Amino acid sequence: MIKDKPIQTFLDELASKSSTPGGGSAAAIMGAMGAALVSMVCNLTIGKQNYLDVEDDMKDVLRRAEELRERLTDMVRADVEAFDQVMAAYGLPKETEAQKTARSEAIQSALRAATEVPLKCARACAEAIALSHRVAEKGNRNVISDAGVAVLAAYAALRSAALNVYINAGAIKDTSFVKERLAELGQITNGADALTERVYALVRNKL
């Protein structure tokens, strides 16, 4: 599985002429990195004498961050599979009218699936941003810069995932589907800019 490969192998494949893995997988990896850094701050806060009053909160954040990390890591593979399905659909025969119809339907179905994956990624990244806020506020100050890196990684992943939603949605003919998914994306991204800047400023002021 792609998530089990060495990072150098993944980067080599990312840089290659192959269309997968691509930006969607990179977004998922960035989001997973953000979640992992949130977990790191939690793990270096829990059990520390000076942070006993926030230990329960940090344990809750850690549990949520680890769930997100697993989900986002799985999305690396899911994005590759979704894009491969799109390419396979475009490669279907189109010599007869029946083939053209079947091909068109397959393409649209694959594009809808390829839109759902980055949308889920964006949702998970927004959650990671919110969790980074909590560790920036209450986490161990000795690793507070990692909370800042966490929010920036999660934010970059969110914006990257959004781009993948937009590009796939742009080729979908089902206007109702597109409208619903873009509206959902708007809700997910709403306020992310401001929260990311707030977390960054909070971290910067503690350094």
HELIX and SHEET records of a PDB file:
HELIX    1   1 ILE A    2  ASP A    4  5                                   3    
HELIX    2   2 ILE A    7  ALA A   15  1                                   9    
HELIX    3   3 GLY A   23  ASN A   43  1                                  21    
HELIX    4   4 GLN A   49  VAL A   54  5                                   6    
HELIX    5   5 GLU A   55  TYR A   90  1                                  36    
HELIX    6   6 GLU A   97  LYS A  138  1                                  42    
HELIX    7   7 ARG A  141  VAL A  143  5                                   3    
HELIX    8   8 ILE A  144  ALA A  169  1                                  26    
HELIX    9   9 THR A  175  THR A  189  1                                  15    
HELIX   10  10 ALA A  192  LYS A  206  1                                  15    
END                                                                             
